Amino acid sequence: MRVVLGVVLGLLGGCSRPGPSPVAAGPSAGGLPAWPERPRVSAGEAFTRAWSDGRAELSGYRARVNRYGEMREAELVLIYVTEPMDRRTWVKDDAVDAPHRVGVLKLNASLRFQTGVYPYSVLTSVFAPVDRYRDEAFAPVKITLSAQEWCGHVFHGVWPGDGRAAEQVMSYFAQEGERRRDVATPAGTLYEDALLIQLRELDGPFAGGGDWRGALVPSLWSIRRAHRPTAAVEATITRSRAQRDGAAVHRFVLRYGEFTRTVDVEAEGAHRVLGWQSSDGEDVRLVRTARLPYWQLNHNGDEGQRALFGLGDEG
């Protein structure tokens, strides 16, 4: 089944085209943290069957988000898709061969909202190997954020490793400018952005099916809004069973500092994220989900397909 997934990952061309071998990526040539050469466990057969259909999963959400101390109506889309990466650079490469080929589950979280006269567009991408390399499944190898609004645009990337994460920031703010540095991360550090993959438990239970306590790097968007340095903080995640709109869910409560986020995930079926609420007032609710080869739906007239995952209509 692992071979089948590798073939499908090669066919999921997505939004890129084959090209020359990539050059060194990340903060600097040779500066990426070390990553295990081989996985501890290969992806399970159930996961492989579900994610080898040549399509992406797109979920549209109605959201209210906090910006500049006010709540904003927002459009959020979570896009999950498998694809191959080159482990030497952690760049997508449809042509890379073993032993450098690593299949990942990629999450693109696209957030759009209006602040007064000008819009915000924020894209967070998480790249998590489908085979298990760390203690926790879907531990990310790269997380990137780009934010665009009328004042300027920002890029923030983090490449996790053992004991450190490499970080690169490119910002229009004079206080931030452009920088590359290492961030200390204790063993077993989790990343809040990757939890929208890990809490779905697509290939086995999160934290062995129990609660979790340890170091966590907050989401890059929360770091961006607060203009604070990237750092691991002490955090907890507790789980319980609950009901949401008549459906059984696994309810995960993330806490660090004074911040709390409660995430509801389907207990059965596709284990979709049904929504979450945060202590800063953020409220996100799933509208609809579709599995589509979205990279092929880029022609005039394809706009109507947005209704399949909850956009362009009232749900």
C-alpha positions as protocol buffer text, in pm:
chain_id: "A"
residue {
  index: 1
  type: MET
  ca { x: 0 y: 0 z: 0 }
}
residue {
  index: 2
  type: ARG
  ca { x: 290 y: 235 z: 62 }
}
residue {
  index: 3
  type: VAL
  ca { x: 401 y: 187 z: -301 }
}
residue {
  index: 4
  type: VAL
  ca { x: 50 y: 267 z: -423 }
}
residue {
  index: 5
  type: LEU
  ca { x: 44 y: 587 z: -221 }
}
residue {
  index: 6
  type: GLY
  ca { x: 380 y: 687 z: -366 }
}
residue {
  index: 7
  type: VAL
  ca { x: 249 y: 640 z: -721 }
}
residue {
  index: 8
  type: VAL
  ca { x: -61 y: 846 z: -648 }
}
residue {
  index: 9
  type: LEU
  ca { x: 147 y: 1119 z: -488 }
}
residue {
  index: 10
  type: GLY
  ca { x: 336 y: 1142 z: -813 }
}
residue {
  index: 11
  type: LEU
  ca { x: 12 y: 1178 z: -1009 }
}
residue {
  index: 12
  type: LEU
  ca { x: -122 y: 1452 z: -780 }
}
residue {
  index: 13
  type: GLY
  ca { x: 55 y: 1720 z: -980 }
}
residue {
  index: 14
  type: GLY
  ca { x: -141 y: 1987 z: -799 }
}
residue {
  index: 15
  type: CYS
  ca { x: -47 y: 2341 z: -894 }
}
residue {
  index: 16
  type: SER
  ca { x: 312 y: 2275 z: -1000 }
}
residue {
  index: 17
  type: ARG
  ca { x: 488 y: 2137 z: -1303 }
}
residue {
  index: 18
  type: PRO
  ca { x: 801 y: 1920 z: -1324 }
}
residue {
  index: 19
  type: GLY
  ca { x: 1122 y: 2119 z: -1348 }
}
residue {
  index: 20
  type: PRO
  ca { x: 1492 y: 2102 z: -1267 }
}
residue {
  index: 21
  type: SER
  ca { x: 1612 y: 1962 z: -937 }
}
residue {
  index: 22
  type: PRO
  ca { x: 1548 y: 2216 z: -657 }
}
residue {
  index: 23
  type: VAL
  ca { x: 1829 y: 2406 z: -492 }
}
residue {
  index: 24
  type: ALA
  ca { x: 1874 y: 2420 z: -118 }
}
residue {
  index: 25
  type: ALA
  ca { x: 1567 y: 2556 z: 58 }
}
residue {
  index: 26
  type: GLY
  ca { x: 1494 y: 2706 z: 394 }
}
residue {
  index: 27
  type: PRO
  ca { x: 1676 y: 2972 z: 592 }
}
residue {
  index: 28
  type: SER
  ca { x: 2016 y: 2900 z: 437 }
}
residue {
  index: 29
  type: ALA
  ca { x: 2193 y: 2637 z: 230 }
}
residue {
  index: 30
  type: GLY
  ca { x: 2253 y: 2341 z: 459 }
}
residue {
  index: 31
  type: GLY
  ca { x: 2069 y: 2512 z: 741 }
}
residue {
  index: 32
  type: LEU
  ca { x: 1768 y: 2283 z: 761 }
}
residue {
  index: 33
  type: PRO
  ca { x: 1737 y: 2078 z: 1082 }
}
residue {
  index: 34
  type: ALA
  ca { x: 1820 y: 1709 z: 1063 }
}
residue {
  index: 35
  type: TRP
  ca { x: 1533 y: 1468 z: 1002 }
}
residue {
  index: 36
  type: PRO
  ca { x: 1533 y: 1089 z: 1048 }
}
residue {
  index: 37
  type: GLU
  ca { x: 1644 y: 899 z: 738 }
}
residue {
  index: 38
  type: ARG
  ca { x: 1369 y: 637 z: 771 }
}
residue {
  index: 39
  type: PRO
  ca { x: 1019 y: 638 z: 920 }
}
residue {
  index: 40
  type: ARG
  ca { x: 944 y: 442 z: 1233 }
}
residue {
  index: 41
  type: VAL
  ca { x: 615 y: 317 z: 1089 }
}
residue {
  index: 42
  type: SER
  ca { x: 469 y: 332 z: 738 }
}
residue {
  index: 43
  type: ALA
  ca { x: 127 y: 484 z: 676 }
}
residue {
  index: 44
  type: GLY
  ca { x: -158 y: 244 z: 752 }
}
residue {
  index: 45
  type: GLU
  ca { x: -370 y: 80 z: 486 }
}
residue {
  index: 46
  type: ALA
  ca { x: -690 y: 262 z: 584 }
}
residue {
  index: 47
  type: PHE
  ca { x: -520 y: 600 z: 550 }
}
residue {
  index: 48
  type: THR
  ca { x: -361 y: 499 z: 220 }
}
residue {
  index: 49
  type: ARG
  ca { x: -694 y: 387 z: 74 }
}
residue {
  index: 50
  type: ALA
  ca { x: -870 y: 706 z: 181 }
}
residue {
  index: 51
  type: TRP
  ca { x: -604 y: 944 z: 51 }
}
residue {
  index: 52
  type: SER
  ca { x: -498 y: 770 z: -271 }
}
residue {
  index: 53
  type: ASP
  ca { x: -798 y: 873 z: -483 }
}
residue {
  index: 54
  type: GLY
  ca { x: -621 y: 1154 z: -673 }
}
residue {
  index: 55
  type: ARG
  ca { x: -831 y: 1427 z: -512 }
}
residue {
  index: 56
  type: ALA
  ca { x: -803 y: 1685 z: -238 }
}
residue {
  index: 57
  type: GLU
  ca { x: -1045 y: 1737 z: 49 }
}
residue {
  index: 58
  type: LEU
  ca { x: -1181 y: 2093 z: 66 }
}
residue {
  index: 59
  type: SER
  ca { x: -1389 y: 2215 z: 360 }
}
residue {
  index: 60
  type: GLY
  ca { x: -1550 y: 2558 z: 369 }
}
residue {
  index: 61
  type: TYR
  ca { x: -1618 y: 2730 z: 700 }
}
residue {
  index: 62
  type: ARG
  ca { x: -1812 y: 3030 z: 821 }
}
residue {
  index: 63
  type: ALA
  ca { x: -1591 y: 3215 z: 1067 }
}
residue {
  index: 64
  type: ARG
  ca { x: -1565 y: 3514 z: 1295 }
}
residue {
  index: 65
  type: VAL
  ca { x: -1210 y: 3620 z: 1372 }
}
residue {
  index: 66
  type: ASN
  ca { x: -1056 y: 3885 z: 1594 }
}
residue {
  index: 67
  type: ARG
  ca { x: -840 y: 4156 z: 1437 }
}
residue {
  index: 68
  type: TYR
  ca { x: -753 y: 4497 z: 1584 }
}
residue {
  index: 69
  type: GLY
  ca { x: -979 y: 4422 z: 1879 }
}
residue {
  index: 70
  type: GLU
  ca { x: -1293 y: 4375 z: 1669 }
}
residue {
  index: 71
  type: MET
  ca { x: -1469 y: 4066 z: 1536 }
}
residue {
  index: 72
  type: ARG
  ca { x: -1470 y: 4018 z: 1157 }
}
residue {
  index: 73
  type: GLU
  ca { x: -1678 y: 3793 z: 935 }
}
residue {
  index: 74
  type: ALA
  ca { x: -1436 y: 3563 z: 752 }
}
residue {
  index: 75
  type: GLU
  ca { x: -1411 y: 3294 z: 485 }
}
residue {
  index: 76
  type: LEU
  ca { x: -1194 y: 2995 z: 573 }
}
residue {
  index: 77
  type: VAL
  ca { x: -1111 y: 2695 z: 355 }
}
residue {
  index: 78
  type: LEU
  ca { x: -908 y: 2397 z: 476 }
}
residue {
  index: 79
  type: ILE
  ca { x: -751 y: 2207 z: 185 }
}
residue {
  index: 80
  type: TYR
  ca { x: -593 y: 1867 z: 255 }
}
residue {
  index: 81
  type: VAL
  ca { x: -401 y: 1683 z: -17 }
}
residue {
  index: 82
  type: THR
  ca { x: -117 y: 1433 z: -40 }
}
residue {
  index: 83
  type: GLU
  ca { x: 193 y: 1515 z: -246 }
}
residue {
  index: 84
  type: PRO
  ca { x: 564 y: 1422 z: -273 }
}
residue {
  index: 85
  type: MET
  ca { x: 850 y: 1631 z: -136 }
}
residue {
  index: 86
  type: ASP
  ca { x: 1228 y: 1614 z: -167 }
}
residue {
  index: 87
  type: ARG
  ca { x: 1365 y: 1552 z: 182 }
}
residue {
  index: 88
  type: ARG
  ca { x: 1686 y: 1740 z: 97 }
}
residue {
  index: 89
  type: THR
  ca { x: 1498 y: 2068 z: 52 }
}
residue {
  index: 90
  type: TRP
  ca { x: 1141 y: 2007 z: 175 }
}
residue {
  index: 91
  type: VAL
  ca { x: 1016 y: 2141 z: -157 }
}
residue {
  index: 92
  type: LYS
  ca { x: 743 y: 1969 z: -359 }
}
residue {
  index: 93
  type: ASP
  ca { x: 892 y: 1762 z: -641 }
}
residue {
  index: 94
  type: ASP
  ca { x: 678 y: 1527 z: -849 }
}
residue {
  index: 95
  type: ALA
  ca { x: 988 y: 1373 z: -1009 }
}
residue {
  index: 96
  type: VAL
  ca { x: 1202 y: 1303 z: -702 }
}
residue {
  index: 97
  type: ASP
  ca { x: 1293 y: 937 z: -652 }
}
residue {
  index: 98
  type: ALA
  ca { x: 1372 y: 730 z: -344 }
}
residue {
  index: 99
  type: PRO
  ca { x: 1552 y: 763 z: -110 }
}
residue {
  index: 100
  type: HIS
  ca { x: 1487 y: 1138 z: -119 }
}
residue {
  index: 101
  type: ARG
  ca { x: 1112 y: 1114 z: -181 }
}
residue {
  index: 102
  type: VAL
  ca { x: 880 y: 1169 z: 117 }
}
residue {
  index: 103
  type: GLY
  ca { x: 501 y: 1163 z: 86 }
}
residue {
  index: 104
  type: VAL
  ca { x: 331 y: 1432 z: 292 }
}
residue {
  index: 105
  type: LEU
  ca { x: -21 y: 1534 z: 380 }
}
residue {
  index: 106
  type: LYS
  ca { x: -36 y: 1906 z: 309 }
}
residue {
  index: 107
  type: LEU
  ca { x: -286 y: 2139 z: 472 }
}
residue {
  index: 108
  type: ASN
  ca { x: -346 y: 2479 z: 315 }
}
residue {
  index: 109
  type: ALA
  ca { x: -558 y: 2698 z: 543 }
}
residue {
  index: 110
  type: SER
  ca { x: -688 y: 2995 z: 344 }
}
residue {
  index: 111
  type: LEU
  ca { x: -834 y: 3277 z: 555 }
}
residue {
  index: 112
  type: ARG
  ca { x: -987 y: 3594 z: 407 }
}
residue {
  index: 113
  type: PHE
  ca { x: -1162 y: 3882 z: 582 }
}
residue {
  index: 114
  type: GLN
  ca { x: -1219 y: 4257 z: 558 }
}
residue {
  index: 115
  type: THR
  ca { x: -1083 y: 4524 z: 797 }
}
residue {
  index: 116
  type: GLY
  ca { x: -1253 y: 4854 z: 720 }
}
residue {
  index: 117
  type: VAL
  ca { x: -1156 y: 4959 z: 368 }
}
residue {
  index: 118
  type: TYR
  ca { x: -890 y: 4695 z: 313 }
}
residue {
  index: 119
  type: PRO
  ca { x: -889 y: 4312 z: 295 }
}
residue {
  index: 120
  type: TYR
  ca { x: -667 y: 4050 z: 456 }
}
residue {
  index: 121
  type: SER
  ca { x: -559 y: 3728 z: 285 }
}
residue {
  index: 122
  type: VAL
  ca { x: -370 y: 3476 z: 498 }
}
residue {
  index: 123
  type: LEU
  ca { x: -246 y: 3134 z: 382 }
}
residue {
  index: 124
  type: THR
  ca { x: -88 y: 2888 z: 623 }
}
residue {
  index: 125
  type: SER
  ca { x: 65 y: 2569 z: 480 }
}
residue {
  index: 126
  type: VAL
  ca { x: 159 y: 2264 z: 687 }
}
residue {
  index: 127
  type: PHE
  ca { x: 361 y: 1977 z: 541 }
}
residue {
  index: 128
  type: ALA
  ca { x: 338 y: 1655 z: 746 }
}
residue {
  index: 129
  type: PRO
  ca { x: 488 y: 1320 z: 635 }
}
residue {
  index: 130
  type: VAL
  ca { x: 228 y: 1046 z: 601 }
}
residue {
  index: 131
  type: ASP
  ca { x: 473 y: 789 z: 740 }
}
residue {
  index: 132
  type: ARG
  ca { x: 554 y: 831 z: 1110 }
}
residue {
  index: 133
  type: TYR
  ca { x: 901 y: 971 z: 1176 }
}
residue {
  index: 134
  type: ARG
  ca { x: 839 y: 1114 z: 1525 }
}
residue {
  index: 135
  type: ASP
  ca { x: 658 y: 993 z: 1835 }
}
residue {
  index: 136
  type: GLU
  ca { x: 343 y: 1175 z: 1721 }
}
residue {
  index: 137
  type: ALA
  ca { x: 196 y: 1100 z: 1378 }
}
residue {
  index: 138
  type: PHE
  ca { x: 199 y: 1378 z: 1118 }
}
residue {
  index: 139
  type: ALA
  ca { x: 478 y: 1573 z: 1289 }
}
residue {
  index: 140
  type: PRO
  ca { x: 544 y: 1860 z: 1042 }
}
residue {
  index: 141
  type: VAL
  ca { x: 863 y: 1912 z: 844 }
}
residue {
  index: 142
  type: LYS
  ca { x: 770 y: 2264 z: 732 }
}
residue {
  index: 143
  type: ILE
  ca { x: 512 y: 2531 z: 818 }
}
residue {
  index: 144
  type: THR
  ca { x: 482 y: 2853 z: 621 }
}
residue {
  index: 145
  type: LEU
  ca { x: 257 y: 3158 z: 641 }
}
residue {
  index: 146
  type: SER
  ca { x: 207 y: 3444 z: 400 }
}
residue {
  index: 147
  type: ALA
  ca { x: -18 y: 3741 z: 481 }
}
residue {
  index: 148
  type: GLN
  ca { x: -120 y: 4015 z: 240 }
}
residue {
  index: 149
  type: GLU
  ca { x: -305 y: 4337 z: 320 }
}
residue {
  index: 150
  type: TRP
  ca { x: -285 y: 4694 z: 196 }
}
residue {
  index: 151
  type: CYS
  ca { x: -3 y: 4792 z: 433 }
}
residue {
  index: 152
  type: GLY
  ca { x: 225 y: 4523 z: 290 }
}
residue {
  index: 153
  type: HIS
  ca { x: 296 y: 4152 z: 295 }
}
residue {
  index: 154
  type: VAL
  ca { x: 481 y: 3909 z: 520 }
}
residue {
  index: 155
  type: PHE
  ca { x: 636 y: 3563 z: 490 }
}
residue {
  index: 156
  type: HIS
  ca { x: 709 y: 3345 z: 792 }
}
residue {
  index: 157
  type: GLY
  ca { x: 851 y: 2994 z: 765 }
}
residue {
  index: 158
  type: VAL
  ca { x: 947 y: 2735 z: 1028 }
}
residue {
  index: 159
  type: TRP
  ca { x: 1134 y: 2407 z: 965 }
}
residue {
  index: 160
  type: PRO
  ca { x: 1103 y: 2186 z: 1279 }
}
residue {
  index: 161
  type: GLY
  ca { x: 1384 y: 1963 z: 1397 }
}
residue {
  index: 162
  type: ASP
  ca { x: 1522 y: 1796 z: 1709 }
}
residue {
  index: 163
  type: GLY
  ca { x: 1614 y: 2058 z: 1966 }
}
residue {
  index: 164
  type: ARG
  ca { x: 1566 y: 2348 z: 1726 }
}
residue {
  index: 165
  type: ALA
  ca { x: 1348 y: 2483 z: 1450 }
}
residue {
  index: 166
  type: ALA
  ca { x: 1492 y: 2696 z: 1173 }
}
residue {
  index: 167
  type: GLU
  ca { x: 1297 y: 3017 z: 1115 }
}
residue {
  index: 168
  type: GLN
  ca { x: 1285 y: 3270 z: 833 }
}
residue {
  index: 169
  type: VAL
  ca { x: 1085 y: 3595 z: 840 }
}
residue {
  index: 170
  type: MET
  ca { x: 1048 y: 3853 z: 565 }
}
residue {
  index: 171
  type: SER
  ca { x: 838 y: 4151 z: 676 }
}
residue {
  index: 172
  type: TYR
  ca { x: 764 y: 4508 z: 575 }
}
residue {
  index: 173
  type: PHE
  ca { x: 780 y: 4608 z: 945 }
}
residue {
  index: 174
  type: ALA
  ca { x: 1107 y: 4783 z: 1034 }
}
residue {
  index: 175
  type: GLN
  ca { x: 1110 y: 4615 z: 1376 }
}
residue {
  index: 176
  type: GLU
  ca { x: 1110 y: 4272 z: 1209 }
}
residue {
  index: 177
  type: GLY
  ca { x: 1273 y: 4326 z: 871 }
}
residue {
  index: 178
  type: GLU
  ca { x: 1426 y: 4009 z: 728 }
}
residue {
  index: 179
  type: ARG
  ca { x: 1586 y: 3756 z: 959 }
}
residue {
  index: 180
  type: ARG
  ca { x: 1697 y: 3396 z: 987 }
}
residue {
  index: 181
  type: ARG
  ca { x: 1751 y: 3229 z: 1321 }
}
residue {
  index: 182
  type: ASP
  ca { x: 1715 y: 2907 z: 1517 }
}
residue {
  index: 183
  type: VAL
  ca { x: 1439 y: 2862 z: 1775 }
}
residue {
  index: 184
  type: ALA
  ca { x: 1499 y: 2628 z: 2069 }
}
residue {
  index: 185
  type: THR
  ca { x: 1239 y: 2349 z: 2081 }
}
residue {
  index: 186
  type: PRO
  ca { x: 1236 y: 2077 z: 2350 }
}
residue {
  index: 187
  type: ALA
  ca { x: 1203 y: 1714 z: 2245 }
}
residue {
  index: 188
  type: GLY
  ca { x: 849 y: 1629 z: 2142 }
}
residue {
  index: 189
  type: THR
  ca { x: 747 y: 1989 z: 2067 }
}
residue {
  index: 190
  type: LEU
  ca { x: 415 y: 2017 z: 1886 }
}
residue {
  index: 191
  type: TYR
  ca { x: 305 y: 2295 z: 1651 }
}
residue {
  index: 192
  type: GLU
  ca { x: -41 y: 2448 z: 1683 }
}
residue {
  index: 193
  type: ASP
  ca { x: -77 y: 2484 z: 1305 }
}
residue {
  index: 194
  type: ALA
  ca { x: -26 y: 2108 z: 1261 }
}
residue {
  index: 195
  type: LEU
  ca { x: -300 y: 2019 z: 1511 }
}
residue {
  index: 196
  type: LEU
  ca { x: -564 y: 2061 z: 1239 }
}
residue {
  index: 197
  type: ILE
  ca { x: -404 y: 1750 z: 1087 }
}
residue {
  index: 198
  type: GLN
  ca { x: -304 y: 1561 z: 1400 }
}
residue {
  index: 199
  type: LEU
  ca { x: -630 y: 1598 z: 1594 }
}
residue {
  index: 200
  type: ARG
  ca { x: -818 y: 1434 z: 1304 }
}
residue {
  index: 201
  type: GLU
  ca { x: -647 y: 1106 z: 1397 }
}
residue {
  index: 202
  type: LEU
  ca { x: -641 y: 992 z: 1035 }
}
residue {
  index: 203
  type: ASP
  ca { x: -382 y: 721 z: 1103 }
}
residue {
  index: 204
  type: GLY
  ca { x: -416 y: 632 z: 1470 }
}
residue {
  index: 205
  type: PRO
  ca { x: -502 y: 815 z: 1792 }
}
residue {
  index: 206
  type: PHE
  ca { x: -343 y: 1143 z: 1892 }
}
residue {
  index: 207
  type: ALA
  ca { x: -129 y: 1118 z: 2209 }
}
residue {
  index: 208
  type: GLY
  ca { x: -208 y: 748 z: 2233 }
}
residue {
  index: 209
  type: GLY
  ca { x: -576 y: 828 z: 2285 }
}
residue {
  index: 210
  type: GLY
  ca { x: -520 y: 1029 z: 2603 }
}
residue {
  index: 211
  type: ASP
  ca { x: -445 y: 1383 z: 2713 }
}
residue {
  index: 212
  type: TRP
  ca { x: -122 y: 1559 z: 2621 }
}
residue {
  index: 213
  type: ARG
  ca { x: 114 y: 1798 z: 2800 }
}
residue {
  index: 214
  type: GLY
  ca { x: 437 y: 1946 z: 2669 }
}
residue {
  index: 215
  type: ALA
  ca { x: 597 y: 2219 z: 2459 }
}
residue {
  index: 216
  type: LEU
  ca { x: 404 y: 2378 z: 2173 }
}
residue {
  index: 217
  type: VAL
  ca { x: 485 y: 2649 z: 1918 }
}
residue {
  index: 218
  type: PRO
  ca { x: 174 y: 2870 z: 1878 }
}
residue {
  index: 219
  type: SER
  ca { x: 25 y: 2924 z: 1533 }
}
residue {
  index: 220
  type: LEU
  ca { x: 223 y: 3149 z: 1302 }
}
residue {
  index: 221
  type: TRP
  ca { x: -85 y: 3368 z: 1252 }
}
residue {
  index: 222
  type: SER
  ca { x: -117 y: 3428 z: 1628 }
}
residue {
  index: 223
  type: ILE
  ca { x: 253 y: 3512 z: 1643 }
}
residue {
  index: 224
  type: ARG
  ca { x: 206 y: 3750 z: 1350 }
}
residue {
  index: 225
  type: ARG
  ca { x: -90 y: 3929 z: 1509 }
}
residue {
  index: 226
  type: ALA
  ca { x: 90 y: 3974 z: 1841 }
}
residue {
  index: 227
  type: HIS
  ca { x: 426 y: 4067 z: 1681 }
}
residue {
  index: 228
  type: ARG
  ca { x: 603 y: 3846 z: 1932 }
}
residue {
  index: 229
  type: PRO
  ca { x: 907 y: 3619 z: 1885 }
}
residue {
  index: 230
  type: THR
  ca { x: 854 y: 3257 z: 1789 }
}
residue {
  index: 231
  type: ALA
  ca { x: 905 y: 3036 z: 2096 }
}
residue {
  index: 232
  type: ALA
  ca { x: 782 y: 2709 z: 2241 }
}
residue {
  index: 233
  type: VAL
  ca { x: 544 y: 2745 z: 2535 }
}
residue {
  index: 234
  type: GLU
  ca { x: 406 y: 2500 z: 2790 }
}
residue {
  index: 235
  type: ALA
  ca { x: 65 y: 2371 z: 2677 }
}
residue {
  index: 236
  type: THR
  ca { x: -194 y: 2103 z: 2746 }
}
residue {
  index: 237
  type: ILE
  ca { x: -451 y: 1927 z: 2528 }
}
residue {
  index: 238
  type: THR
  ca { x: -738 y: 1743 z: 2697 }
}
residue {
  index: 239
  type: ARG
  ca { x: -992 y: 1525 z: 2521 }
}
residue {
  index: 240
  type: SER
  ca { x: -1351 y: 1424 z: 2586 }
}
residue {
  index: 241
  type: ARG
  ca { x: -1655 y: 1285 z: 2405 }
}
residue {
  index: 242
  type: ALA
  ca { x: -1930 y: 1532 z: 2319 }
}
residue {
  index: 243
  type: GLN
  ca { x: -2217 y: 1606 z: 2081 }
}
residue {
  index: 244
  type: ARG
  ca { x: -2218 y: 1878 z: 1818 }
}
residue {
  index: 245
  type: ASP
  ca { x: -2531 y: 1936 z: 1607 }
}
residue {
  index: 246
  type: GLY
  ca { x: -2638 y: 1579 z: 1681 }
}
residue {
  index: 247
  type: ALA
  ca { x: -2305 y: 1423 z: 1581 }
}
residue {
  index: 248
  type: ALA
  ca { x: -2063 y: 1246 z: 1816 }
}
residue {
  index: 249
  type: VAL
  ca { x: -1733 y: 1431 z: 1835 }
}
residue {
  index: 250
  type: HIS
  ca { x: -1395 y: 1410 z: 1995 }
}
residue {
  index: 251
  type: ARG
  ca { x: -1356 y: 1743 z: 2174 }
}
residue {
  index: 252
  type: PHE
  ca { x: -1000 y: 1865 z: 2221 }
}
residue {
  index: 253
  type: VAL
  ca { x: -924 y: 2164 z: 2445 }
}
residue {
  index: 254
  type: LEU
  ca { x: -588 y: 2333 z: 2388 }
}
residue {
  index: 255
  type: ARG
  ca { x: -457 y: 2562 z: 2662 }
}
residue {
  index: 256
  type: TYR
  ca { x: -141 y: 2771 z: 2686 }
}
residue {
  index: 257
  type: GLY
  ca { x: -97 y: 3087 z: 2889 }
}
residue {
  index: 258
  type: GLU
  ca { x: -437 y: 3258 z: 2904 }
}
residue {
  index: 259
  type: PHE
  ca { x: -540 y: 3122 z: 2563 }
}
residue {
  index: 260
  type: THR
  ca { x: -789 y: 2839 z: 2508 }
}
residue {
  index: 261
  type: ARG
  ca { x: -909 y: 2675 z: 2186 }
}
residue {
  index: 262
  type: THR
  ca { x: -1179 y: 2404 z: 2177 }
}
residue {
  index: 263
  type: VAL
  ca { x: -1179 y: 2189 z: 1862 }
}
residue {
  index: 264
  type: ASP
  ca { x: -1454 y: 1942 z: 1766 }
}
residue {
  index: 265
  type: VAL
  ca { x: -1363 y: 1654 z: 1535 }
}
residue {
  index: 266
  type: GLU
  ca { x: -1602 y: 1393 z: 1396 }
}
residue {
  index: 267
  type: ALA
  ca { x: -1574 y: 1072 z: 1595 }
}
residue {
  index: 268
  type: GLU
  ca { x: -1671 y: 864 z: 1291 }
}
residue {
  index: 269
  type: GLY
  ca { x: -1645 y: 883 z: 914 }
}
residue {
  index: 270
  type: ALA
  ca { x: -1389 y: 1119 z: 762 }
}
residue {
  index: 271
  type: HIS
  ca { x: -1296 y: 1272 z: 1099 }
}
residue {
  index: 272
  type: ARG
  ca { x: -1349 y: 1622 z: 968 }
}
residue {
  index: 273
  type: VAL
  ca { x: -1287 y: 1926 z: 1185 }
}
residue {
  index: 274
  type: LEU
  ca { x: -1643 y: 2047 z: 1248 }
}
residue {
  index: 275
  type: GLY
  ca { x: -1534 y: 2373 z: 1404 }
}
residue {
  index: 276
  type: TRP
  ca { x: -1368 y: 2545 z: 1697 }
}
residue {
  index: 277
  type: GLN
  ca { x: -1403 y: 2832 z: 1941 }
}
residue {
  index: 278
  type: SER
  ca { x: -1122 y: 3031 z: 2100 }
}
residue {
  index: 279
  type: SER
  ca { x: -1096 y: 3249 z: 2407 }
}
residue {
  index: 280
  type: ASP
  ca { x: -1025 y: 3554 z: 2186 }
}
residue {
  index: 281
  type: GLY
  ca { x: -1378 y: 3525 z: 2040 }
}
residue {
  index: 282
  type: GLU
  ca { x: -1290 y: 3330 z: 1725 }
}
residue {
  index: 283
  type: ASP
  ca { x: -1575 y: 3102 z: 1612 }
}
residue {
  index: 284
  type: VAL
  ca { x: -1539 y: 2867 z: 1314 }
}
residue {
  index: 285
  type: ARG
  ca { x: -1816 y: 2637 z: 1183 }
}
residue {
  index: 286
  type: LEU
  ca { x: -1803 y: 2385 z: 899 }
}
residue {
  index: 287
  type: VAL
  ca { x: -2044 y: 2446 z: 610 }
}
residue {
  index: 288
  type: ARG
  ca { x: -1965 y: 2172 z: 360 }
}
residue {
  index: 289
  type: THR
  ca { x: -1690 y: 1938 z: 236 }
}
residue {
  index: 290
  type: ALA
  ca { x: -1605 y: 1805 z: -110 }
}
residue {
  index: 291
  type: ARG
  ca { x: -1326 y: 1594 z: -257 }
}
residue {
  index: 292
  type: LEU
  ca { x: -1209 y: 1750 z: -583 }
}
residue {
  index: 293
  type: PRO
  ca { x: -902 y: 1778 z: -808 }
}
residue {
  index: 294
  type: TYR
  ca { x: -921 y: 2153 z: -749 }
}
residue {
  index: 295
  type: TRP
  ca { x: -604 y: 2229 z: -952 }
}
residue {
  index: 296
  type: GLN
  ca { x: -795 y: 2125 z: -1266 }
}
residue {
  index: 297
  type: LEU
  ca { x: -1093 y: 2352 z: -1188 }
}
residue {
  index: 298
  type: ASN
  ca { x: -932 y: 2676 z: -1304 }
}
residue {
  index: 299
  type: HIS
  ca { x: -1145 y: 2760 z: -1608 }
}
residue {
  index: 300
  type: ASN
  ca { x: -1420 y: 3015 z: -1661 }
}
residue {
  index: 301
  type: GLY
  ca { x: -1739 y: 2851 z: -1539 }
}
residue {
  index: 302
  type: ASP
  ca { x: -1568 y: 2642 z: -1270 }
}
residue {
  index: 303
  type: GLU
  ca { x: -1659 y: 2905 z: -1010 }
}
residue {
  index: 304
  type: GLY
  ca { x: -1985 y: 2719 z: -951 }
}
residue {
  index: 305
  type: GLN
  ca { x: -1786 y: 2430 z: -803 }
}
residue {
  index: 306
  type: ARG
  ca { x: -1716 y: 2648 z: -498 }
}
residue {
  index: 307
  type: ALA
  ca { x: -2067 y: 2576 z: -373 }
}
residue {
  index: 308
  type: LEU
  ca { x: -1968 y: 2209 z: -333 }
}
residue {
  index: 309
  type: PHE
  ca { x: -1749 y: 2303 z: -35 }
}
residue {
  index: 310
  type: GLY
  ca { x: -1966 y: 2579 z: 106 }
}
residue {
  index: 311
  type: LEU
  ca { x: -1856 y: 2894 z: -76 }
}
residue {
  index: 312
  type: GLY
  ca { x: -2060 y: 3108 z: -309 }
}
residue {
  index: 313
  type: ASP
  ca { x: -2392 y: 3016 z: -147 }
}
residue {
  index: 314
  type: GLU
  ca { x: -2558 y: 3029 z: 192 }
}
residue {
  index: 315
  type: GLY
  ca { x: -2479 y: 2664 z: 270 }
}
